[in-house]
Amino acid sequence: MATTNTDTKVITGKVRLSYAHLFTPASIDDSQDPKYSVCLLIPKSDKDTVKKIKAAIEAAKQAGADKIKNKAGKIPADLKIPLRDGDEERAEDNPEYAGHYFINASSKQKPGIIDRYKNEITDSTEVYSGCYARASVNFYAFNTAGNKGIACGLNNIQKIADGDYLGGRSRAEDDFDEIEDDEDDLLD
């Protein structure tokens, strides 16, 4: 039976966005092509989403088996997979990763971005690292320059709630008090 896109595609439950580059593509360095990308923080308590992701990764392994098999003709047990444990890899330096799995998803094409009512979001300040969303992602096998594994492609984002900014950023509305017209000139 052939693997289809529906086998490798997942619509997540509520996740938190981190390192969100959803309106403008970015790259880590000049040697890489810029991509739209985001890190999805998936609560470990969301067993349904984790189960779907693990099944989609397995389907992607089967669909891309010819790309990722080793010289013995088998899929390696230590294959790179995108679902990683935040408690083991990031919680010490990034406390928001504690109690979460995380996945880095990217795409050369701009993802569709909508709000909870399915209205398109075009304001880049509305979707940011720290807000909560659902994501549509697709898993696929890769074999690039000797690196083999399963990657996560970013399809679409649906913002469902605001959250505290990650990385120390704050909203202007939270930083400043209102200034009354009759107050002394602040420049004096």
TIBA-606404 format. One line per field, with one value per residue: residue in one letter; chain; x negated, y negated, z of N, C-alpha, C, CB in turn. Coordinates in steps of 0.001 Angstrom, whole numbers. Last residue first. Glycine has a CB too. Example, Ala and Ser with C-alpha at 12.3 -4.5 7.8 and 13.67 -1.06 7.14 Angstrom:
<nodes>
rest = [s:a]
kette = [A:A]
nxx = [-12850:-13190]
nyy = [2250:5690]
nzz = [7080:7800]
caxx = [-13670:-12300]
cayy = [1060:4500]
cazz = [7140:7800]
cxx = [-12900:-13200]
cyy = [-30:3300]
czz = [7870:7800]
cbxx = [-14084:-11308]
cbyy = [598:4473]
cbzz = [5725:9046]
</nodes>
This chain:
<nodes>
rest = [d:l:l:d:d:e:d:d:e:i:e:d:f:d:d:e:a:r:s:r:g:g:l:y:d:g:d:a:i:k:q:i:n:n:l:g:c:a:i:g:k:n:g:a:t:n:f:a:y:f:n:v:s:a:r:a:y:c:g:s:y:v:e:t:s:d:t:i:e:n:k:y:r:d:i:i:g:p:k:q:k:s:s:a:n:i:f:y:h:g:a:y:e:p:n:d:e:a:r:e:e:d:g:d:r:l:p:i:k:l:d:a:p:i:k:g:a:k:n:k:i:k:d:a:g:a:q:k:a:a:e:i:a:a:k:i:k:k:v:t:d:k:d:s:k:p:i:l:l:c:v:s:y:k:p:d:q:s:d:d:i:s:a:p:t:f:l:h:a:y:s:l:r:v:k:g:t:i:v:k:t:d:t:n:t:t:a:m]
kette = [A:A:A:A:A:A:A:A:A:A:A:A:A:A:A:A:A:A:A:A:A:A:A:A:A:A:A:A:A:A:A:A:A:A:A:A:A:A:A:A:A:A:A:A:A:A:A:A:A:A:A:A:A:A:A:A:A:A:A:A:A:A:A:A:A:A:A:A:A:A:A:A:A:A:A:A:A:A:A:A:A:A:A:A:A:A:A:A:A:A:A:A:A:A:A:A:A:A:A:A:A:A:A:A:A:A:A:A:A:A:A:A:A:A:A:A:A:A:A:A:A:A:A:A:A:A:A:A:A:A:A:A:A:A:A:A:A:A:A:A:A:A:A:A:A:A:A:A:A:A:A:A:A:A:A:A:A:A:A:A:A:A:A:A:A:A:A:A:A:A:A:A:A:A:A:A:A:A:A:A:A:A:A:A:A:A:A:A]
nxx = [-11785:-10422:-7869:-6095:-3643:-292:1961:2376:943:-138:-15:-3096:-4704:-4827:-2480:-2415:-4587:-5350:-8704:-11132:-12324:-11950:-8469:-5651:-2865:-192:3033:4320:4320:3395:2516:420:-857:-3346:-6669:-8103:-10619:-12466:-14436:-17609:-21080:-23793:-25133:-23913:-20799:-17987:-14830:-11265:-8796:-5706:-4037:-1611:174:782:2222:859:-154:-3200:-5956:-6811:-3748:-1442:-1116:-3039:-2405:691:2306:4269:7517:9770:10611:10856:8297:6443:3748:1483:-366:-3909:-5806:-8123:-10087:-9775:-9951:-10060:-11206:-9571:-9597:-7747:-7824:-8798:-10614:-10794:-11003:-13695:-16458:-18569:-17274:-15690:-16799:-16965:-15206:-12854:-12241:-13003:-11795:-11141:-12648:-15426:-18001:-18391:-19260:-18516:-18209:-16620:-18787:-20806:-23347:-23770:-20493:-17844:-16803:-15631:-13892:-11985:-9969:-7786:-8798:-9193:-6599:-5427:-6818:-5823:-3139:-3305:-4268:-2091:-23:-1093:-1121:1634:2441:1105:171:-1738:-3873:-3093:-5347:-6424:-7911:-9643:-9590:-10119:-10968:-14421:-17271:-19829:-23062:-25276:-24809:-22799:-20149:-17590:-14099:-11228:-8587:-6583:-7669:-9573:-9812:-10896:-7871:-4499:-2879:197:3014:2493:1678:2116:-172:-982:-1435:975:1688:-97:-593:-2217:-651:-846]
nyy = [-68196:-66228:-66037:-68677:-67665:-66913:-67293:-64912:-62030:-59032:-55689:-53855:-51101:-48330:-47386:-48471:-47213:-43977:-42593:-39978:-37695:-35259:-35203:-36895:-35096:-34858:-34492:-31800:-30710:-30787:-28337:-27824:-25350:-23777:-22855:-19640:-18035:-15023:-12290:-11455:-11850:-13361:-13372:-15536:-14442:-13032:-12758:-12205:-14201:-15478:-18531:-20432:-22971:-23925:-26284:-28330:-31065:-33033:-32836:-34607:-35552:-37321:-40076:-41364:-41065:-40922:-39144:-36373:-35512:-33826:-31723:-32269:-32256:-33294:-32055:-31763:-29611:-30159:-30611:-28057:-26635:-25848:-23941:-23209:-21468:-20503:-19196:-18457:-19759:-20208:-23084:-25262:-27480:-27618:-27128:-25849:-23494:-22511:-21187:-18320:-17138:-18610:-18399:-15985:-16039:-15030:-14536:-12220:-10427:-6988:-4717:-2559:-2906:-633:1388:2066:1779:-909:-2269:-4323:-6734:-6528:-4373:-5323:-7197:-5825:-5023:-7521:-8509:-6798:-7651:-10249:-9710:-8567:-10776:-12529:-11181:-11195:-13946:-14503:-12887:-13882:-16395:-16468:-17713:-20288:-21354:-24012:-24362:-26839:-27784:-29546:-30092:-30489:-31222:-28826:-29247:-30781:-32806:-31312:-30864:-32805:-33483:-35101:-36565:-35408:-33598:-32614:-32034:-30841:-29156:-28713:-25961:-24285:-22343:-19789:-19741:-17756:-16165:-13849:-11315:-10387:-12198:-11613:-8008:-5030:-2149:1186]
nzz = [29104:27803:28760:30041:32425:31332:29824:28428:29979:28821:30019:30350:28622:28234:27160:24635:23427:24727:24756:24666:25739:24536:23882:25192:26389:23961:22362:20344:17787:14400:12360:9565:7194:6598:6841:7170:8785:7962:8739:7196:6634:5141:2738:1412:2280:2276:3959:4084:5805:7083:7472:9373:10667:14040:16194:18863:20885:21128:21139:18425:16696:15015:14870:13449:10773:9464:8229:8523:7359:9457:11039:13660:14661:11730:9581:7061:4971:4599:1672:782:1970:5434:8541:12013:14713:17631:20972:23939:27300:29816:28860:27206:28789:29592:28065:29308:30216:28124:25853:25912:27763:27519:24777:22515:19095:15948:13591:13513:12075:12962:14249:12747:9185:7155:5085:3361:4163:3847:4780:3475:2571:46:244:2136:2169:3195:5688:6900:6871:8731:11012:11152:11643:14202:15643:15305:16648:19276:19770:19732:21957:24203:25523:27502:26407:24105:21767:20072:16987:15424:11988:8854:5543:4629:2579:2097:3614:3931:5766:8428:9019:7424:6710:5236:6951:8387:10166:12239:15604:17946:18778:19717:21199:20285:20313:17854:14305:11676:9535:6933:6096:5151:3236:1209:1436:537:-880:0]
caxx = [-12429:-11771:-8827:-6803:-4821:-1510:1571:1993:2027:-584:561:-1830:-4495:-6015:-2847:-1318:-4704:-4491:-7433:-10426:-12408:-13136:-9685:-6720:-4011:-1004:1806:4280:5516:3196:3745:518:-12:-2268:-5639:-7738:-9246:-12335:-13083:-16638:-19818:-22868:-25438:-25335:-21525:-19346:-15849:-12639:-9356:-7008:-4180:-2976:290:-60:2259:1407:309:-1752:-5275:-7356:-5092:-1892:-57:-3120:-3456:-128:1244:3498:6085:9456:10178:12090:9192:6813:5108:1593:892:-2751:-5203:-6921:-10528:-9270:-10312:-9392:-11516:-9832:-9659:-8526:-7399:-7481:-10363:-10828:-9709:-12710:-15171:-18782:-18234:-15051:-16739:-17844:-16560:-13448:-12664:-12558:-12857:-10504:-12406:-13996:-17610:-18022:-19650:-17811:-19013:-16477:-17822:-19449:-22779:-24370:-21948:-18399:-17433:-16567:-14993:-12935:-11297:-7660:-8424:-10311:-7623:-4950:-6967:-7269:-3511:-2783:-5076:-3411:107:-817:-2391:745:3028:778:990:-402:-3940:-3035:-4188:-6537:-6630:-9809:-9081:-10345:-9987:-13170:-16292:-18724:-21767:-25421:-24720:-23994:-21112:-18562:-15367:-12151:-9789:-6214:-6528:-9923:-8853:-11737:-9172:-5469:-3412:-1251:2488:3341:1397:2642:405:-537:-2589:255:2511:-288:-60:-2061:-1469:0]
cayy = [-69186:-66539:-65001:-68201:-68452:-66632:-68393:-66105:-62999:-60377:-56761:-54367:-52521:-49050:-46944:-48787:-48629:-44835:-42952:-41087:-38953:-36011:-34485:-36832:-35950:-34349:-35227:-32595:-30517:-31374:-28965:-28142:-26471:-24082:-23738:-20764:-18509:-16459:-12736:-11524:-11184:-13417:-12319:-15583:-15587:-12507:-13526:-11711:-13586:-14840:-17315:-20073:-21911:-23921:-24934:-28084:-29686:-32868:-32905:-33600:-35795:-35935:-39267:-41488:-40198:-41752:-39735:-37326:-35622:-35051:-31418:-32344:-31183:-33373:-32505:-32120:-30311:-29403:-31258:-28832:-27698:-25772:-25023:-23041:-22599:-20177:-20284:-17999:-19786:-19584:-22049:-23949:-27257:-26979:-27671:-27194:-24195:-23104:-22651:-19106:-16605:-18427:-19683:-16162:-16030:-15126:-15914:-12502:-11728:-7990:-6026:-2771:-2930:-1978:1201:2050:3113:1:-2174:-3009:-6691:-7617:-4295:-4273:-7605:-6482:-4018:-6560:-9179:-6768:-6259:-10032:-10384:-7765:-9547:-12883:-11461:-9918:-13200:-15105:-12689:-12532:-16279:-16003:-16251:-19790:-20485:-23430:-24076:-25705:-27928:-28479:-30370:-29735:-31639:-29566:-28578:-29602:-33134:-31949:-30947:-31712:-33769:-33968:-36847:-36423:-33181:-33395:-32163:-31140:-29678:-29011:-27319:-24326:-23642:-20435:-19624:-19014:-16249:-15192:-12053:-9571:-12151:-12842:-9227:-6079:-3356:0]
cazz = [29981:27323:29151:28858:32045:32072:30691:27688:29869:29179:29219:30877:28891:28694:28499:25540:23762:23919:25376:24032:26453:24173:24237:24204:26684:25052:22664:21581:18609:15729:12830:10995:7604:5663:7384:6319:8967:8199:8465:8273:6323:6277:3698:1778:1759:2186:3248:4206:4600:7318:6689:8985:9675:12846:15646:17532:20764:20980:22424:19336:17216:15196:15466:14906:11332:10349:7407:9311:7093:8737:9682:12867:15108:13136:9854:8472:5190:5083:2837:480:1064:4067:7628:10722:13832:16227:20004:22800:25898:29694:29874:26562:28131:30479:27619:28771:31066:29305:25892:25046:27609:28846:25331:23890:20098:17259:14030:13407:12621:11967:14785:14012:10409:7705:6174:2844:4369:2859:4860:3832:3890:322:-720:2499:1703:1891:4690:6782:6057:7342:10542:10979:10389:13085:15577:14787:15216:18596:19774:18737:20630:23716:24311:27890:26505:25479:21914:21407:17641:16321:13350:9831:6578:4668:3594:1502:3507:3072:4342:7875:10113:7425:7383:5371:6169:7401:9360:11044:14504:16775:19183:18673:21368:20465:20722:18842:15733:12203:10877:7332:6611:6131:4451:1967:844:1538:-1014:0]
cxx = [-13206:-12488:-10267:-7895:-5458:-2663:313:1477:1512:579:25:-1297:-3131:-5728:-4013:-1634:-3622:-4671:-6632:-9124:-11690:-13188:-10877:-7875:-5059:-2127:1085:2966:5497:4479:3499:1890:12:-1562:-4610:-6588:-9022:-10858:-13019:-15258:-18878:-21537:-24583:-25676:-22951:-20145:-17178:-13590:-10807:-7483:-5589:-2972:-1129:278:1425:1642:1039:-1437:-3773:-6742:-5544:-3376:-479:-2078:-3585:-1137:304:2364:5452:7951:9996:11828:10510:7802:5334:2976:1019:-1494:-3997:-6354:-9350:-9875:-9739:-9757:-10901:-10148:-10038:-8639:-8315:-6944:-8938:-10545:-9652:-11352:-14059:-17484:-18435:-16013:-16302:-17862:-17497:-14901:-13305:-13122:-12291:-11564:-11780:-13721:-16114:-17612:-19371:-18093:-18175:-17236:-17750:-18378:-21332:-23838:-22464:-19917:-18007:-17385:-16039:-14121:-12381:-9022:-8357:-10014:-8850:-5974:-6518:-7524:-5005:-3181:-4616:-4273:-1252:-731:-2217:-562:2118:1299:649:527:-2595:-3074:-4143:-5245:-6896:-8486:-9452:-9750:-10118:-12248:-15006:-17768:-20752:-24086:-24816:-23842:-22393:-19550:-16296:-13471:-10731:-7369:-6139:-8872:-9352:-10888:-10001:-6740:-4485:-1665:995:2693:2566:2496:926:113:-2243:-872:1857:529:-358:-1568:-1163:-885]
cyy = [-68530:-67552:-65314:-67225:-67853:-67483:-68108:-67231:-64253:-61328:-58097:-55399:-52793:-50464:-47739:-48404:-49032:-46275:-43831:-41354:-40132:-37400:-35332:-35991:-35774:-35328:-34552:-33352:-31312:-31199:-29475:-28756:-26618:-25377:-24047:-21540:-19746:-16814:-14214:-11880:-11323:-12821:-12333:-14566:-15575:-13593:-12775:-12623:-13176:-14139:-16766:-18761:-21656:-22737:-25006:-26596:-29499:-31382:-32760:-33808:-34629:-35989:-37829:-40632:-40313:-40867:-40607:-37832:-36682:-35127:-32661:-32140:-31155:-32258:-32613:-32712:-30571:-30266:-30440:-29406:-28598:-26895:-24774:-24219:-22295:-21472:-19768:-19211:-18930:-19527:-21525:-22815:-25902:-26724:-27031:-27892:-25644:-23897:-23270:-20611:-17566:-17977:-19568:-17453:-16381:-14961:-16063:-13874:-11922:-9295:-7170:-4166:-3219:-2003:-266:1874:3188:1420:-1169:-3065:-5344:-7387:-5379:-4200:-6580:-6838:-4635:-5541:-8282:-7417:-6141:-8621:-10227:-8382:-8658:-11632:-11763:-10122:-11870:-14331:-13257:-12293:-14959:-15838:-15657:-18260:-19964:-22672:-23406:-25546:-26668:-28823:-29229:-30332:-30820:-29989:-29470:-28876:-31928:-32125:-31621:-31943:-32569:-34408:-35663:-36794:-34167:-33042:-33138:-31254:-29873:-29599:-27526:-25780:-23532:-21774:-20113:-18879:-17667:-15134:-13467:-10352:-11303:-12822:-10420:-7333:-4344:-1240]
czz = [31090:28212:28726:29286:30797:31565:31520:28580:29159:28938:29716:29902:29498:29175:29079:26977:24767:24366:24420:24781:25840:24775:23814:24742:25596:25319:23817:21682:19912:16528:14243:11259:9119:6059:6309:6935:8117:8323:8838:7783:7509:5858:4950:2867:2294:1484:3286:3442:4858:6052:6888:8217:9168:11958:14379:17325:19434:20785:22308:20713:18094:15509:15771:15616:12847:11066:8229:8432:7999:8551:8811:11380:14334:13462:11360:8699:6681:5090:3297:1774:693:3243:6238:9826:12473:15503:18640:21889:25020:28280:29724:27553:27424:29836:28449:28363:30613:30181:27217:25289:26880:28742:26697:24480:21471:18340:15410:14024:12414:12648:13803:14567:11652:9028:6583:3905:3892:2975:3828:3874:4304:1587:-477:1542:1962:1306:3292:5686:5882:6414:9086:10455:10111:11750:14421:14645:14595:17078:19041:18642:19538:22297:23613:26684:26893:25498:23339:21690:18980:17060:14129:11186:7577:5719:3478:2614:2807:2859:3410:6364:9646:8557:7229:6002:6321:6479:8273:9992:13438:15509:17922:19282:20312:20697:21032:19167:16577:13718:11103:8712:7080:6806:5531:3259:1737:835:101:0]
cbxx = [-11399:-11704:-8406:-7406:-5851:-1863:2704:3159:2600:-1852:2110:-2008:-4654:-7022:-3196:-58:-4604:-3005:-7661:-10148:-13785:-13223:-9730:-7207:-4606:-1560:2110:4467:5679:2797:4954:-631:1409:-1261:-6262:-7365:-8953:-13005:-12016:-17076:-20046:-22682:-26849:-25712:-20814:-19414:-16002:-12750:-9271:-6923:-3890:-3890:1288:-1543:3750:465:1234:-1210:-5596:-8916:-5133:-1602:1127:-2951:-4786:756:1849:2951:5835:9990:11168:12772:9480:7418:6134:469:2112:-3019:-4783:-5860:-11170:-7726:-11836:-7841:-13077:-8612:-10645:-7861:-7375:-6514:-10591:-12186:-9432:-12513:-14946:-19708:-19574:-14412:-15826:-17463:-16509:-12642:-11498:-12974:-13978:-9382:-11536:-13146:-18415:-16879:-21130:-18219:-20112:-14957:-18200:-19194:-22859:-25878:-22392:-17937:-16456:-15817:-14454:-12233:-11682:-6806:-7070:-10563:-8035:-3583:-6148:-8028:-3138:-1246:-4991:-4102:1067:505:-2884:464:4420:1358:754:219:-5002:-1763:-4232:-6806:-5726:-11025:-7526:-11832:-8509:-13434:-15974:-17987:-21252:-26443:-25797:-25259:-21419:-19301:-15141:-12414:-10478:-5711:-5362:-11414:-7493:-12815:-9892:-4870:-3990:-1996:3258:3525:140:4171:-649:457:-3654:-311:3905:95:1450:-3399:-1238:959]
cbyy = [-70121:-67068:-63678:-69388:-68508:-65154:-68724:-66595:-63353:-60807:-56731:-54983:-53320:-49104:-45477:-48087:-49496:-44406:-43679:-40784:-39298:-36114:-33073:-38252:-35624:-32942:-36708:-31692:-29060:-32888:-27966:-29120:-26286:-22922:-25042:-20281:-18813:-17278:-11887:-12514:-9687:-14878:-12413:-16990:-16904:-11107:-14942:-10258:-14562:-13831:-17581:-19967:-22302:-23887:-24421:-28632:-29311:-33714:-34195:-33679:-37115:-35043:-39250:-42940:-40529:-42524:-40558:-36678:-35965:-36304:-30496:-33688:-31336:-34761:-31546:-33126:-29490:-28856:-32725:-27956:-27099:-25845:-25175:-22933:-22844:-19441:-21347:-16745:-21229:-20308:-22609:-23730:-28374:-27826:-27413:-27123:-23458:-22023:-23112:-18873:-15292:-17405:-20605:-14961:-17016:-14057:-16582:-11389:-12886:-7468:-6015:-1701:-3967:-2375:2071:3299:3499:17:-1764:-1931:-7106:-8920:-4408:-2936:-8886:-7741:-3380:-5832:-10520:-7487:-5283:-10255:-11884:-7642:-8768:-13911:-12638:-9293:-12954:-16575:-13346:-11475:-17500:-16978:-15835:-20302:-19314:-24533:-23175:-25909:-28166:-28204:-30494:-28241:-33145:-28711:-28179:-28639:-34100:-31114:-29550:-31605:-34103:-33321:-38183:-37661:-32951:-33084:-32623:-30047:-28718:-29980:-27544:-23715:-24180:-19543:-20405:-19293:-15862:-15779:-12127:-8324:-11602:-14055:-9100:-6349:-4014:-3]
cbzz = [30574:25905:28560:28055:33208:31974:31607:26893:31273:28354:29279:32304:27620:27595:28476:25089:22489:24029:26728:22536:26607:22705:23570:23834:28079:24731:23002:22821:18924:15633:12788:11446:7075:5606:7929:4916:10457:7057:9256:9295:5973:6786:4087:2248:2131:1409:3864:3684:3390:8492:5183:10223:8492:13229:15366:16446:21951:19779:23099:19404:18014:13917:14553:15314:10695:11375:6281:10636:5608:9488:9036:13086:16590:13472:9222:8901:4647:6490:2507:-245:-210:4040:7552:10896:13716:15565:20450:22064:25380:30541:31313:25899:27126:31691:26085:27583:31065:30130:24847:23660:26868:29658:25414:24744:19712:17417:13050:14111:11953:11074:15149:15039:10285:7899:7389:2105:5845:3014:6288:2832:4896:439:-2142:2539:2349:2014:5053:8137:6705:7218:11436:12320:10450:13175:16912:15710:14983:19128:21233:19083:20556:24662:23347:28886:27521:26187:20899:22501:16743:17321:13361:9977:5995:4963:3454:423:4894:3678:3992:8199:10670:6053:8890:3998:6628:8102:10240:10528:15037:16591:20201:17639:22819:19225:21950:20135:16087:11748:11970:6290:5550:5458:4133:1116:607:2298:-2378:1224]
</nodes>
